[in-house]
Amino acid sequence: MIGRLDEVVVDCHDPMALATFWSHVLGGTPELRDPDWCRLQAPGSPLISFQRVPEAKSGKNRMHLDVLVDDVDEATAQAETLGAQRLGDRHDAAPGSFQVLTDPEGNEWCVVSPASPV
């Protein structure tokens, strides 16, 4: 083992605005560390930090967050009222369901719900 996960860091243009969006999704209160760095400790989640970068997002994320929800459609609708956008259709399979979304800066993420036990 080299070390342990300290936090997940998201590059963005507006750290406080993006941390505020995610606080509405996950809970917690954004903490501005300096104008270029904000973090969010949501209940039951790892620390997520948001750092200002000059570059725009380009291409697909190589890593994304999955947010566990009870109802994918309801969570999708709630996220859209916060500024998320839906990408494609809802996916349903034996392991569960998910909907791909983007946050206000275009970062992909998913709301996921496991399949109901039979």
Backbone as a ProteinNet text record, in pm:
[ID]
protein_1_A
[PRIMARY]
MIGRLDEVVVDCHDPMALATFWSHVLGGTPELRDPDWCRLQAPGSPLISFQRVPEAKSGKNRMHLDVLVDDVDEATAQAETLGAQRLGDRHDAAPGSFQVLTDPEGNEWCVVSPASPV
[TERTIARY]
84.2	0	89	55.7	129.2	72.2	-58.3	-122.3	-271.6	-343.8	-489.2	-552.9	-673.8	-745.9	-775.6	-732.1	-754.2	-880.7	-896.5	-1012.4	-1023	-1139	-1160.9	-1159.4	-1083	-1070.2	-1129.3	-1213.3	-1277.9	-1224.8	-1171.6	-1129.3	-1253.8	-1253.2	-1370.4	-1333.7	-1428.6	-1409.1	-1453.9	-1558.3	-1614.7	-1629.8	-1525.7	-1528	-1647.9	-1682.7	-1793.8	-1926.8	-1949	-2075.1	-2089.4	-1981.7	-1990.9	-2004.2	-1933.3	-1948	-2089.5	-2148.9	-2287.1	-2383.2	-2365.3	-2447.2	-2438.5	-2315.2	-2296.4	-2348.1	-2348.3	-2405	-2555.2	-2621.5	-2764.4	-2790.7	-2695.6	-2709.1	-2677.9	-2569	-2517	-2537	-2567.9	-2574.3	-2441.3	-2432.3	-2310.2	-2310.1	-2207.5	-2193.7	-2059	-2058.9	-1931.6	-1845.2	-1715.4	-1620.1	-1518	-1520.3	-1426.3	-1291.8	-1189.7	-1055.4	-977.4	-993.9	-941.6	-1017.9	-1000	-1081.8	-1072.7	-965.8	-945.8	-969.6	-1018	-1027.5	-1144.1	-1235.6	-1350.7	-1365	-1415.8	-1434.3	-1570.4	-1612.9	-1742.4	-1726	-1766.7	-1771.6	-1919	-1969.7	-2109.6	-2121.5	-2232.3	-2250.1	-2233.5	-2149.6	-2130.6	-2052.6	-1990.7	-1917.4	-1773.2	-1683.8	-1546.8	-1543.8	-1439.8	-1420.1	-1407.1	-1481.4	-1472.4	-1424.6	-1318.9	-1267.8	-1285.2	-1297.2	-1318	-1210.3	-1128.5	-1018.6	-1035.3	-1009.3	-1020.3	-905.4	-942.1	-844.1	-884.6	-789.3	-824.8	-883.6	-851.5	-895.1	-1043.2	-1109	-1245.8	-1242.3	-1349.7	-1359.6	-1366.8	-1295.8	-1304.1	-1305	-1392.8	-1400.7	-1474.3	-1481.3	-1550.9	-1462.8	-1527.8	-1454.5	-1395.3	-1279	-1221.1	-1259	-1316.2	-1364.8	-1487.5	-1586.4	-1705.5	-1761.5	-1853.2	-1918.5	-2049.9	-2080.3	-2210.9	-2278.6	-2400.8	-2477.5	-2591.8	-2590.3	-2691.3	-2821.9	-2930.6	-3062.7	-3167.3	-3282.3	-3392.4	-3468.9	-3481.3	-3561.8	-3484.9	-3439.1	-3357.8	-3432.9	-3558.7	-3634.8	-3657.3	-3693	-3715.3	-3585.3	-3476.3	-3346.9	-3301	-3324.9	-3289.7	-3365.3	-3494.7	-3576	-3528.2	-3496.8	-3447.3	-3313.6	-3224.3	-3093.4	-3107.5	-3201.5	-3222.3	-3270.1	-3349	-3392	-3274.8	-3166.8	-3047.5	-2948.9	-2972.7	-2883	-2813.8	-2841.1	-2784.2	-2854.1	-2786.7	-2847	-2836.5	-2940.6	-2948.4	-2868.2	-2791.8	-2720.3	-2779	-2847.1	-2901.6	-3018.8	-3052.5	-3166.6	-3125.4	-3223.2	-3203.3	-3164.1	-3073.5	-3027.5	-3080.4	-3141.6	-3193.8	-3133.5	-3079.7	-3019.8	-3039.3	-3000.9	-3017.6	-2953.1	-2832.3	-2771.6	-2839.6	-2915.7	-2981.5	-3001.6	-3037.1	-3066	-2975.3	-2950.8	-2875.1	-2909.5	-2887.1	-2903.3	-2776.9	-2717.7	-2599.4	-2646.6	-2580.8	-2610	-2479.2	-2490.2	-2373.9	-2405.8	-2301.9	-2319.5	-2315	-2332.6	-2335.8	-2209.1	-2097.1	-1974.7	-1946.5	-2041.7	-2029.1	-1964.2	-1933.9	-1875	-1981	-1953.2	-2048.6	-2055	-2175	-2197.8	-2325.6	-2353.9	-2471.9	-2551.8	-2683.8	-2766.7	-2791.5	-2774	-2781.8	-2875.1	-2940.7	-3027.3	-3009.6	-2979.3	-2962.8	-3096.2	-3087.6	-3209.2	-3276.2	-3408.1	-3482.5	-3460.9	-3443.8	-3427.7	-3556.1	-3539.4	-3657.2	-3690.8
-117.7	0	124.4	219.3	345	446.2	451.4	550.2	528.4	628.9	618.8	736.7	719.1	824.3	938.3	1057.2	1174.9	1248.1	1271.9	1343.3	1322.8	1354.4	1356.5	1503.3	1539.2	1678.5	1693.9	1796.4	1825.8	1958.8	1960.1	2084.8	2158.8	2291.8	2369.6	2515.9	2593.8	2738.3	2814.8	2765.2	2836.7	2740.2	2727.4	2629.7	2642.2	2762.6	2777.4	2740.5	2782.4	2749.9	2599.4	2531.6	2387.7	2313.9	2357.9	2296.1	2315.1	2429.9	2454.8	2360.8	2342.4	2245.3	2108.1	2062.6	1929.5	1920.2	2030.7	2027.8	2003.7	2051.5	2025.5	1880.9	1819.7	1678.8	1585.9	1612.3	1519.6	1562.9	1689.4	1742.3	1806.2	1857.3	1923.2	2070.6	2140.4	2283.5	2311.6	2379.1	2412.5	2499.6	2475.2	2553.1	2613.6	2746.5	2815.8	2824.6	2761.8	2763.7	2885.4	2920.3	3043.2	3061.6	3169.8	3192.7	3081.3	3003.9	2899.4	2758.6	2744.3	2610.7	2606.8	2514.6	2497.3	2348	2312.2	2169	2144.2	2017.7	1975.7	1842.3	1838	1711.9	1677.5	1595.7	1553.4	1432.4	1419.8	1305.9	1172	1085.5	951.7	947.3	1056.9	1064	1104.5	1069.9	1120.2	1271.2	1334.2	1477.1	1502.6	1602.4	1642.4	1786.3	1813.2	1949	1994.6	2125.1	2186.7	2292.4	2275.5	2369.6	2440.1	2569.6	2651.4	2617.7	2597.5	2578.3	2666.4	2710.1	2797.1	2721.5	2594.8	2518.3	2481.2	2475.8	2425.2	2273.2	2210.5	2064.6	2025.7	1921.2	1870.6	1719	1659.8	1515.2	1454.5	1323.8	1247.7	1231.2	1236	1209.5	1068.8	1050.7	917.7	857.6	938.9	894.8	978.9	919.3	996.1	949.2	1028	993.2	922.5	819	753.4	790.1	840.2	880.9	781.9	709.8	608.2	675	637.9	696.3	585.2	619.5	523.4	515.9	629.3	636.2	718	651.6	716.1	829.8	807.2	910.7	1033.5	1012.4	1124.3	1200.9	1128.7	1193.7	1270.6	1215.5	1283.7	1415.2	1411.7	1533.4	1638	1595.1	1688.6	1748.8	1666.1	1714.9	1814.9	1789.8	1881.9	2018.9	2023.5	2153.4	2230.7	2159.3	2223.2	2268.6	2226.6	2264.9	2148.8	2025.4	1908.5	1890.7	1824	1789.8	1639.9	1584.2	1441.4	1410.9	1301.4	1253.3	1118.3	1111.4	984.5	937.2	810.9	749.4	680.8	653.2	574.4	432.6	373.3	237.2	145.4	34.6	-64.8	-199.7	-265.9	-398	-477.3	-603.3	-689.3	-630.1	-571.4	-517.2	-391.1	-319.9	-198.7	-100.2	22.1	125.9	245.7	321.4	444.9	543.1	670.3	777.2	860.3	882.3	967.4	1112.6	1198.4	1341.3	1418.5	1549	1637.5	1741.3	1785	1894.3	2025.8	2141	2267	2299.9	2234.6	2258.9	2147.3	2055	1951.4	1822.5	1807.6	1682.9	1574.5	1457.9	1348.5	1286.1	1243.5	1169.1	1088.7	997.1	911.3	905	898.9	856.1	708.4	628.5	483.1	426.1	318.1	246.8	97.8	21.7	-122.8	-188.5	-304.3	-380.4	-422.9	-430.5	-478.3	-627.4	-672.6	-817.3	-891	-1009.3	-1090.6	-1191.4
0	0	0	-83.1	-90	8.4	20.8	107.5	111.9	158.4	166.8	94.2	48.8	-21.7	74.2	40.9	124.1	81.8	-48	-98.7	-248.3	-303	-446.9	-486.7	-589.9	-631.8	-771.6	-786.5	-913.3	-964.8	-1086.8	-1151.2	-1200.1	-1186.6	-1226.9	-1244.2	-1295.4	-1310.3	-1186.4	-1117	-1002.3	-884.9	-801.9	-692.8	-599.2	-556.2	-462.3	-526.1	-649.3	-716.9	-734.9	-773.8	-795	-662.1	-560.1	-427.5	-374.8	-402.4	-359.5	-431.6	-562.8	-637	-571.2	-547.6	-490.3	-347	-272.9	-137.4	-142.9	-248.7	-264.3	-305.2	-373.5	-413.6	-296.1	-224.5	-123.9	21.2	43.4	179.5	215.6	337.3	381.8	346	393.4	371.7	306	191.6	126.9	217.1	212.2	290.8	194.7	184.4	97.1	168.1	111.8	170.6	124.5	-1.9	-60.7	-191.5	-264.1	-384.3	-489.4	-484.6	-585.2	-532.1	-410.4	-349.7	-251.9	-274.7	-186.8	-161.2	-43.2	-17.6	43.2	33.8	83.5	154	280.6	354.3	370.1	280.7	285.9	377.8	449.2	539.6	466.5	521.2	464.7	334.9	295.7	169.1	194.4	102.1	115.7	95.2	141.5	120	-29.8	-79.5	-219.6	-221.7	-296.4	-310.7	-454.4	-470.1	-600.1	-618.1	-722.7	-743.8	-877.2	-874.8	-995.5	-1091.1	-1216.9	-1323.5	-1441.8	-1522.1	-1635	-1753.9	-1766.2	-1883.1	-1871.8	-1986.8	-1993.5	-1996.3	-1951.3	-1959.8	-2106.8	-2143.3	-2279.7	-2274.1	-2350.9	-2356.1	-2237.7	-2239.3	-2135.9	-2013.7	-1895.5	-1770.7	-1775.2	-1717.1	-1702.1	-1567.9	-1479.9	-1350.2	-1319.4	-1250.9	-1216.4	-1083.2	-1027.9	-902.5	-931.5	-854.3	-854.5	-723.9	-732.3	-615	-597	-485.8	-456.8	-416.6	-482.4	-456.9	-447.6	-391.7	-384.7	-515.7	-585.7	-707.4	-811.6	-916.7	-1019.7	-1088.4	-1123.2	-1193.7	-1105.9	-980.6	-888.5	-863.8	-841.4	-818	-941.5	-1059.2	-1183.4	-1194.9	-1168.9	-1176.4	-1075.6	-954.6	-852.9	-895.6	-947.7	-991.6	-1106.8	-1196.1	-1307.7	-1258.4	-1152.2	-1098.5	-1039	-1002.2	-946.6	-1054	-1178.3	-1287.2	-1355.9	-1312.3	-1380.3	-1514.9	-1606.2	-1734.1	-1755.9	-1812.7	-1841.8	-1968.2	-1965.2	-2084.7	-2122.5	-2233.4	-2279.1	-2195.4	-2217.9	-2151	-2021.5	-1939.2	-1817.1	-1858.2	-1782.2	-1809.2	-1699.5	-1740.3	-1646.5	-1680.8	-1579.1	-1597.5	-1468.5	-1470.3	-1352.2	-1226.2	-1235	-1112.5	-1059.1	-1144.9	-1099.9	-1213.7	-1177.5	-1276	-1253.7	-1361.2	-1345.9	-1456.9	-1427	-1524.3	-1521.3	-1638	-1648.3	-1655.5	-1576.5	-1572.1	-1585.3	-1605.5	-1592.9	-1486.8	-1415.5	-1319.9	-1399	-1334.7	-1408.8	-1488.9	-1459.7	-1537.9	-1637.8	-1654.8	-1756.7	-1712.1	-1582.8	-1533	-1523.3	-1584.1	-1579.8	-1441.2	-1402.7	-1279.4	-1298	-1208.3	-1222.9	-1094.1	-1108	-997.6	-1021.7	-916.5	-929.6	-823.8	-859.7	-766.3	-791.3	-685.9	-706.6	-737.7	-800.3	-831.7	-701.6	-706.6	-589.7	-573.3	-448.1	-427.1	-462.5	-516.9	-552.9	-447.7
[MASK]
++++++++++++++++++++++++++++++++++++++++++++++++++++++++++++++++++++++++++++++++++++++++++++++++++++++++++++++++++++++

